[in-house]
Amino acid sequence: MKLDFEEKDIVYLDLILEQLLSGKTIDSISVMKDKILLETNDVNVSLLQFEYYVEILVNHCASEIRDVRNFPILRRNGKTKRFSENGGFKGYYNRWEIFENGRKKKEDAELNYYISNEKLSKWLLKSKWWPLIIAFAALIISFIALFKH
């Protein structure tokens, strides 16, 4: 499972989520950018990044975009509060990390299992012939002994 945002984006996403939970609708991306710049003092955030954050919010069903007279407004939906109560994007990221670590451990265990199975198969392939050769030699010796007497 691939995550569609990075750890550095969590601060901004949770700030936008808080704004939405406080009952505010975000009339334009540039207005939201100015609000978040006041709170974080990060001048490096561009307008494109905020459009990216809005897209992430909508994809995670934490908000919705409504067109009012052909003007997009970002507002909260029925899942916004529940998403925030579950930890917001920080909680989502933590759950994703736990899931990914578990998946990686499982893949490593499967790989180790296959490697040990391959070694065991090679050993069985090499060692199973000796009893067969001894049994075949014993059969030949017993036939010779049977026909000789």
C-alpha positions, 0 to 999 in steps of 0.5 A: 500500500502506497501512501499519497503524502509524506511525513512533512505534509502531516503538519499542514494537513492537520492544520487544514483539518482543524480549520475545517473542524472549527466550522470554517469553509475555505473559500479559496486556496490562497486564503487558506494558504495565508491562514496557514502561513500565519500559523506555521511561518513557513514561506516555502509553501506554494499554492500548488502544494495547497492544491495538493493538500486539498486533493489529499483531504478529499481523497481521504474523505476528510472533506469535500469540495462544493461548487457554489456559483462555479466557485470551489469551496472546501468544507467538512463532511460527515467523516471529517470529525471521525477522521480527526478523532482517529488521530487525523493525518498523524494517526493515519501515518502512524497506523500506516507505518505499523502496517508497513513494518508488519508487512515487511516482517512478514515478507522477510519471514516468507523469504527466510522460509523459502531459503531454508526450504531450498536448502532442505530440498537440496540436502534431501536431493543429495542424501536420498540417493544413498539409501536407494543405492544401498537397497539396490545393491542389497537386492542384487546380492540377495538375488545372486545368493538365491540363484547360487544355492 
